[in-house]
């Protein structure tokens, strides 16, 4: 909530949603609770939110994914859902961009 409010106040961004993406079990952090349980906890944590959702994609992959791969997944999902092209810091775009 605070991050969204801050970004709105800058006048540079319109936050259209938030995503929680629990990491895969093979991430390897000691003491990490199973992804099944973390996924459930995250879903319960955001159930009252009208703008934050939990995406289980990362948990359901065969192995741990790099942050870049996860962000590409979310970028591609947003493109399919909104029909907009999201900005890519490595490839400037002249098409409409969601900040």
DSSP file (Angstrom, degrees, kcal/mol; ACC not computed):
  #  RESIDUE AA STRUCTURE BP1 BP2  ACC     N-H-->O    O-->H-N    N-H-->O    O-->H-N    TCO  KAPPA ALPHA  PHI   PSI    X-CA   Y-CA   Z-CA
    1    1 A X     >        0   0    0      0, 0.0     4,-2.6     0, 0.0     5,-0.2   0.000 360.0 360.0 360.0 -45.6    0.0    0.0    0.0
    2    2 A X  H  >  +     0   0    0      1,-0.2     4,-2.6     2,-0.2     5,-0.2   0.902 360.0  50.3 -65.4 -40.7    2.8    2.4    0.9
    3    3 A X  H  > S+     0   0    0      2,-0.2     4,-2.6     1,-0.2    -1,-0.2   0.927 111.9  48.0 -63.1 -44.0    4.8    1.7   -2.2
    4    4 A X  H  > S+     0   0    0      1,-0.2     4,-2.4     2,-0.2    -2,-0.2   0.936 112.5  48.5 -62.0 -46.4    1.7    2.3   -4.4
    5    5 A X  H  X S+     0   0    0     -4,-2.6     4,-2.3     1,-0.2    -1,-0.2   0.907 111.9  49.8 -60.8 -42.0    0.8    5.5   -2.6
    6    6 A X  H  X S+     0   0    0     -4,-2.6     4,-1.5     1,-0.2    -1,-0.2   0.938 110.8  48.6 -62.8 -46.6    4.4    6.8   -3.0
    7    7 A X  H  X>S+     0   0    0     -4,-2.6     6,-0.9     1,-0.2     4,-0.6   0.890 111.6  50.0 -62.9 -38.8    4.5    6.0   -6.7
    8    8 A X  H ><5S+     0   0    0     -4,-2.4     3,-1.2     1,-0.2    -1,-0.2   0.914 107.2  55.1 -63.0 -42.4    1.2    7.7   -7.2
    9    9 A X  H 3<5S+     0   0    0     -4,-2.3    -1,-0.2     1,-0.3    -2,-0.2   0.787  97.6  63.2 -64.3 -27.6    2.4   10.8   -5.4
   10   10 A X  H 3<5S-     0   0    0     -4,-1.5    -1,-0.3    -3,-0.2    -2,-0.2   0.777  98.9-138.4 -67.1 -23.3    5.5   11.1   -7.6
   11   11 A X  T <<5S+     0   0    0     -3,-1.2    -3,-0.1    -4,-0.6    -2,-0.1   0.488  82.0  94.9  78.5   2.1    3.1   11.7  -10.5
   12   12 A X  S   <S+     0   0    0     -5,-0.6     2,-0.3     1,-0.1    -4,-0.1   0.609  80.2  44.4 -99.5 -14.7    5.3    9.5  -12.7
   13   13 A X        -     0   0    0     -6,-0.9     2,-0.5    -5,-0.1    -2,-0.3  -0.954  53.4-156.9-135.8 148.9    3.5    6.2  -12.3
   14   14 A X        -     0   0    0     -2,-0.3     2,-0.6    -3,-0.1    85,-0.1  -0.966  24.8-146.4-119.6 110.1    0.0    4.8  -12.3
   15   15 A X        +     0   0    0     -2,-0.5     3,-0.1   -11,-0.2    -2,-0.0  -0.662  21.4 176.2 -81.2 121.2    0.0    1.5  -10.3
   16   16 A X        -     0   0    0     -2,-0.6     2,-0.3     1,-0.3    -1,-0.2   0.522  61.8 -21.2-102.8  -8.1   -2.5   -0.9  -11.9
   17   17 A X        -     0   0    0      2,-0.0     2,-0.4    35,-0.0    -1,-0.3  -0.951  52.3-124.3 176.0 166.1   -1.7   -3.8   -9.7
   18   18 A X  E     -a   52   0A   0     33,-2.7    35,-2.6    -2,-0.3     2,-0.4  -0.967  19.2-156.4-128.5 146.9    0.6   -5.7   -7.4
   19   19 A X  E     -a   53   0A   0     -2,-0.4     2,-0.5    33,-0.2    35,-0.2  -0.983   6.4-162.3-127.9 132.0    1.9   -9.2   -7.7
   20   20 A X  E     -a   54   0A   0     33,-2.4    35,-2.6    -2,-0.4     2,-0.5  -0.966  12.5-176.0-108.3 126.5    3.3  -11.5   -5.0
   21   21 A X        -     0   0    0     -2,-0.5    35,-0.1    33,-0.2    33,-0.1  -0.837  15.1-147.6-127.7  92.9    5.3  -14.4   -6.5
   22   22 A X        -     0   0    0     -2,-0.5    37,-0.2    33,-0.3    17,-0.0  -0.332  26.6-112.0 -62.8 139.1    6.5  -16.9   -3.9
   23   23 A X        -     0   0    0      1,-0.1    -1,-0.1    35,-0.1    15,-0.1  -0.287  33.8 -95.1 -72.8 155.6    9.8  -18.5   -4.9
   24   24 A X    >   -     0   0    0     41,-0.1     3,-1.7    34,-0.1     4,-0.2  -0.275  32.6-113.4 -66.2 153.0   10.3  -22.1   -5.9
   25   25 A X  G >  S+     0   0    0     34,-0.3     3,-1.0     1,-0.3    -1,-0.1   0.801 112.9  64.1 -59.1 -30.9   11.3  -24.7   -3.2
   26   26 A X  G 3   +     0   0    0      1,-0.2    -1,-0.3     2,-0.1    38,-0.1   0.363  68.0 103.0 -80.6   8.8   14.6  -25.3   -4.9
   27   27 A X  G <  S-     0   0    0     -3,-1.7    -1,-0.2     1,-0.1    -2,-0.1   0.864  82.8-137.9 -56.9 -35.6   15.7  -21.7   -4.2
   28   28 A X    <   +     0   0    0     -3,-1.0     2,-0.3     1,-0.3    -2,-0.1   0.540  45.2 152.8  95.7   7.4   17.8  -23.2   -1.4
   29   29 A X    >   -     0   0    0     -4,-0.1     3,-1.7     1,-0.1    -1,-0.3  -0.568  51.1-112.2 -72.8 129.7   17.3  -20.8    1.5
   30   30 A X  T 3  S+     0   0    0     -2,-0.3     3,-0.1     1,-0.3    -1,-0.1  -0.384  98.6  13.6 -62.2 132.2   17.7  -22.6    4.8
   31   31 A X  T 3  S+     0   0    0      1,-0.3     2,-0.3    -2,-0.1    -1,-0.3   0.516  84.1 156.6  82.2   5.4   14.5  -22.9    6.8
   32   32 A X    <   -     0   0    0     -3,-1.7    -1,-0.3    -7,-0.1     3,-0.1  -0.497  42.6-125.9 -68.2 125.2   12.3  -21.9    3.8
   33   33 A X        -     0   0    0     -2,-0.3     5,-0.1     1,-0.1    -1,-0.1  -0.357  42.7 -80.4 -67.1 151.4    8.7  -23.2    4.4
   34   34 A X     >  -     0   0    0      1,-0.1     4,-2.5     3,-0.1     3,-0.5  -0.148  36.2-119.6 -56.5 148.5    7.4  -25.2    1.5
   35   35 A X  H  > S+     0   0    0      1,-0.2     4,-3.0     2,-0.2     5,-0.2   0.834 112.5  61.4 -61.0 -32.5    6.0  -23.3   -1.5
   36   36 A X  H  > S+     0   0    0      1,-0.2     4,-1.7     2,-0.2    -1,-0.2   0.925 109.9  40.4 -59.5 -44.2    2.6  -24.8   -1.0
   37   37 A X  H  > S+     0   0    0     -3,-0.5     4,-2.6     2,-0.2    -2,-0.2   0.899 115.5  50.2 -72.6 -41.2    2.4  -23.3    2.5
   38   38 A X  H  X S+     0   0    0     -4,-2.5     4,-2.6     2,-0.2    -2,-0.2   0.893 109.6  52.5 -64.2 -38.1    3.9  -20.0    1.4
   39   39 A X  H  X S+     0   0    0     -4,-3.0     4,-2.4    -5,-0.2    -1,-0.2   0.933 110.8  46.7 -62.0 -46.0    1.5  -19.8   -1.5
   40   40 A X  H  X S+     0   0    0     -4,-1.7     4,-2.3    -5,-0.2    -2,-0.2   0.917 112.2  50.4 -62.0 -44.0   -1.5  -20.3    0.8
   41   41 A X  H  X S+     0   0    0     -4,-2.6     4,-2.2     1,-0.2    -2,-0.2   0.910 111.3  48.5 -62.1 -41.7   -0.2  -17.8    3.3
   42   42 A X  H  X S+     0   0    0     -4,-2.6     4,-1.6     2,-0.2    -1,-0.2   0.915 109.9  51.6 -64.8 -42.2    0.3  -15.2    0.6
   43   43 A X  H  X S+     0   0    0     -4,-2.4     4,-0.6     1,-0.2    -1,-0.2   0.904 111.7  47.1 -61.1 -41.1   -3.2  -15.8   -0.8
   44   44 A X  H >< S+     0   0    0     -4,-2.3     3,-0.6     1,-0.2     4,-0.3   0.883 108.8  56.0 -66.1 -37.8   -4.7  -15.3    2.7
   45   45 A X  H 3< S+     0   0    0     -4,-2.2     3,-0.2     1,-0.2    -1,-0.2   0.808 117.1  33.1 -65.7 -30.3   -2.6  -12.1    3.2
   46   46 A X  H >< S+     0   0    0     -4,-1.6     3,-2.0    -3,-0.2    -1,-0.2   0.351  83.3 107.7-108.6   6.2   -4.0  -10.5    0.0
   47   47 A X  T << S+     0   0    0     -3,-0.6    -1,-0.1    -4,-0.6    -2,-0.1   0.775  83.7  46.8 -59.8 -26.5   -7.5  -11.9    0.0
   48   48 A X  T 3  S+     0   0    0     -4,-0.3    -1,-0.3    -3,-0.2     2,-0.2   0.504  91.9 103.2 -91.5  -4.0   -9.0   -8.5    1.0
   49   49 A X    <   -     0   0    0     -3,-2.0    -3,-0.0     3,-0.1    -4,-0.0  -0.554  53.9-162.1 -82.2 142.2   -7.0   -6.5   -1.5
   50   50 A X  S    S+     0   0    0     -2,-0.2    -1,-0.1     1,-0.1     3,-0.1   0.353  91.7  31.1 -99.7   4.4   -8.6   -5.2   -4.7
   51   51 A X  S    S+     0   0    0      1,-0.1   -33,-2.7    -5,-0.1     2,-0.4   0.517 101.9  76.7-137.6 -11.5   -5.3   -4.6   -6.4
   52   52 A X  E     +a   18   0A   0    -35,-0.2     2,-0.3    -6,-0.2   -33,-0.2  -0.885  54.5 176.1-105.9 135.6   -2.7   -7.2   -5.2
   53   53 A X  E     -a   19   0A   0    -35,-2.6   -33,-2.4    -2,-0.4     2,-0.5  -0.911  27.5-122.9-132.8 162.8   -2.8  -10.8   -6.4
   54   54 A X  E     -a   20   0A   0     -2,-0.3     2,-0.6   -35,-0.2   -33,-0.2  -0.904  18.0-158.2-106.4 130.9   -0.7  -13.9   -5.9
   55   55 A X        -     0   0    0    -35,-2.6     3,-0.5    -2,-0.5   -33,-0.3  -0.944   5.7-168.4-110.5 116.8    0.8  -15.6   -8.9
   56   56 A X    >>  +     0   0    0     -2,-0.6     4,-1.7     1,-0.2     3,-0.6   0.490  60.6 103.5 -80.9  -2.3    1.7  -19.3   -8.3
   57   57 A X  H 3> S+     0   0    0      1,-0.3     4,-0.5     2,-0.2     3,-0.3   0.871  78.4  50.2 -49.4 -48.6    3.6  -19.6  -11.6
   58   58 A X  H >4 S+     0   0    0     -3,-0.5     3,-0.9     1,-0.2    -1,-0.3   0.882 110.3  50.2 -62.0 -40.1    7.1  -19.5  -10.0
   59   59 A X  H <4 S+     0   0    0     -3,-0.6   -34,-0.3    -4,-0.3    -1,-0.2   0.832 108.4  53.9 -65.5 -32.5    6.2  -22.2   -7.4
   60   60 A X  H 3< S+     0   0    0     -4,-1.7    -1,-0.2    -3,-0.3    -2,-0.2   0.462  83.8 107.0 -87.5  -1.4    4.9  -24.5  -10.1
   61   61 A X  S << S-     0   0    0     -3,-0.9     4,-0.1    -4,-0.5     3,-0.0  -0.299  82.6-112.1 -72.9 163.5    8.0  -24.5  -12.3
   62   62 A X  S    S-     0   0    0      2,-0.1     2,-0.3   -38,-0.1    -1,-0.1   0.777  93.7  -3.2 -66.9 -26.4   10.3  -27.5  -12.4
   63   63 A X  S    S-     0   0    0     -5,-0.1    -2,-0.1   -38,-0.0   -39,-0.1  -0.917  99.0 -55.1-153.7 176.5   13.0  -25.7  -10.7
   64   64 A X        -     0   0    0     -2,-0.3     2,-0.3   -38,-0.1    -5,-0.1  -0.311  52.2-146.6 -59.7 140.7   14.0  -22.3   -9.3
   65   65 A X        -     0   0    0     -7,-0.1   -41,-0.1    -4,-0.1    -1,-0.1  -0.844  16.3-110.6-111.0 147.6   13.8  -19.4  -11.8
   66   66 A X     >  -     0   0    0     -2,-0.3     4,-2.1     1,-0.1     5,-0.2  -0.341  31.2-111.5 -69.2 158.6   16.0  -16.4  -12.0
   67   67 A X  H  > S+     0   0    0      1,-0.2     4,-2.7     2,-0.2     5,-0.2   0.896 119.7  56.1 -57.3 -40.4   14.5  -13.0  -11.1
   68   68 A X  H  > S+     0   0    0      1,-0.2     4,-2.4     2,-0.2    -1,-0.2   0.912 106.4  49.4 -59.6 -43.9   14.8  -12.0  -14.7
   69   69 A X  H  > S+     0   0    0      2,-0.2     4,-2.1     1,-0.2    -1,-0.2   0.899 111.4  49.3 -62.7 -40.9   12.7  -15.0  -15.8
   70   70 A X  H  X S+     0   0    0     -4,-2.1     4,-2.2     2,-0.2    -2,-0.2   0.925 111.7  48.3 -65.3 -44.4   10.0  -14.3  -13.3
   71   71 A X  H  X S+     0   0    0     -4,-2.7     4,-2.6     1,-0.2    -2,-0.2   0.883 109.8  52.6 -64.8 -37.8    9.8  -10.7  -14.4
   72   72 A X  H  X S+     0   0    0     -4,-2.4     4,-2.8    -5,-0.2    -1,-0.2   0.901 107.5  52.7 -63.1 -40.0    9.6  -11.7  -18.0
   73   73 A X  H  X S+     0   0    0     -4,-2.1     4,-2.4     2,-0.2    -2,-0.2   0.940 112.3  44.2 -58.5 -47.9    6.7  -14.0  -17.1
   74   74 A X  H  X S+     0   0    0     -4,-2.2     4,-2.5     2,-0.2    -2,-0.2   0.880 112.7  51.9 -68.1 -37.5    4.9  -11.2  -15.5
   75   75 A X  H  X S+     0   0    0     -4,-2.6     4,-2.2     2,-0.2    -1,-0.2   0.939 112.1  46.1 -61.3 -46.7    5.7   -8.8  -18.3
   76   76 A X  H  X S+     0   0    0     -4,-2.8     4,-2.2     1,-0.2    -2,-0.2   0.881 111.8  51.6 -65.3 -38.1    4.3  -11.3  -20.9
   77   77 A X  H  X S+     0   0    0     -4,-2.4     4,-2.5    -5,-0.2    -1,-0.2   0.927 110.3  48.7 -63.1 -45.1    1.2  -11.9  -18.8
   78   78 A X  H  X S+     0   0    0     -4,-2.5     4,-3.1     1,-0.2     5,-0.5   0.890 109.4  53.2 -62.2 -39.2    0.5   -8.2  -18.5
   79   79 A X  H  X S+     0   0    0     -4,-2.2     4,-2.0     1,-0.2    -1,-0.2   0.921 111.8  45.1 -61.9 -43.8    1.0   -7.8  -22.3
   80   80 A X  H  < S+     0   0    0     -4,-2.2    -2,-0.2     2,-0.2    -1,-0.2   0.900 118.4  43.0 -66.3 -40.4   -1.6  -10.6  -22.9
   81   81 A X  H  < S+     0   0    0     -4,-2.5    -2,-0.2    -5,-0.2    -1,-0.2   0.908 127.8  26.3 -74.3 -43.1   -4.0   -9.2  -20.4
   82   82 A X  H  < S-     0   0    0     -4,-3.1    -3,-0.2    -5,-0.2    -2,-0.2   0.701  90.9-132.4 -96.5 -21.2   -3.8   -5.5  -21.2
   83   83 A X     <  +     0   0    0     -4,-2.0     2,-0.3    -5,-0.5    -4,-0.2   0.502  68.5 121.8  78.6   3.0   -2.7   -5.6  -24.8
   84   84 A X        -     0   0    0     -6,-0.5     2,-0.6    -5,-0.0    -1,-0.3  -0.669  65.8-122.7 -98.2 153.6   -0.1   -3.0  -24.0
   85   85 A X  E     -b   97   0B   0     11,-0.7    13,-0.5    -2,-0.3     2,-0.3  -0.847  27.3-139.7 -93.5 126.5    3.6   -3.3  -24.4
   86   86 A X  E     -b   98   0B   0     -2,-0.6    13,-0.1    11,-0.2    11,-0.1  -0.613  27.2 -98.6 -87.3 146.4    5.5   -2.9  -21.2
   87   87 A X        -     0   0    0     11,-0.8     2,-0.5    -2,-0.3     5,-0.1  -0.286  30.1-155.3 -65.2 147.5    8.7   -0.9  -21.2
   88   88 A X  B >   -C   91   0C   0      3,-0.6     3,-1.3     1,-0.1    -1,-0.0  -0.991  11.6-145.7-124.5 120.4   12.0   -2.8  -21.3
   89   89 A X  T 3  S+     0   0    0     -2,-0.5     3,-0.2     1,-0.3    -1,-0.1   0.749 100.8  49.2 -60.9 -22.7   15.0   -1.0  -19.8
   90   90 A X  T 3  S+     0   0    0      1,-0.2     2,-0.4    -3,-0.0    -1,-0.3   0.674 115.7  41.4 -89.3 -17.7   17.2   -2.6  -22.4
   91   91 A X  B <  S-C   88   0C   0     -3,-1.3    -3,-0.6     2,-0.0    -1,-0.2  -0.827  80.3-143.7-134.3  94.5   15.1   -1.8  -25.4
   92   92 A X        -     0   0    0     -2,-0.4     2,-0.4    -3,-0.2    -3,-0.1  -0.251  21.0-149.6 -56.8 144.6   13.5    1.6  -25.6
   93   93 A X        -     0   0    0      2,-0.1     4,-0.1     1,-0.1    -1,-0.1  -0.899  25.0-162.8-121.4 146.3   10.1    1.5  -27.1
   94   94 A X  S    S+     0   0    0     -2,-0.4     2,-0.2     2,-0.1    -1,-0.1   0.370  70.8  92.7-102.9   2.4    8.1    4.1  -29.2
   95   95 A X  S    S-     0   0    0      1,-0.2    -2,-0.1    -9,-0.1   -11,-0.0  -0.499  98.1 -70.0 -89.0 163.8    4.8    2.3  -28.5
   96   96 A X        -     0   0    0     -2,-0.2   -11,-0.7     1,-0.1     2,-0.4  -0.251  59.0-158.0 -53.9 138.3    2.5    3.1  -25.6
   97   97 A X  E     -b   85   0B   0    -13,-0.1     2,-0.6    -3,-0.1   -11,-0.2  -0.933  18.4-139.9-125.8 141.8    4.1    2.1  -22.4
   98   98 A X  E      b   86   0B   0    -13,-0.5   -11,-0.8    -2,-0.4   -85,-0.0  -0.904 360.0 360.0 -95.9 125.8    2.8    1.3  -18.9
   99   99 A X              0   0    0     -2,-0.6    -1,-0.1   -13,-0.1   -84,-0.1   0.475 360.0 360.0 -77.9 360.0    5.1    2.8  -16.3
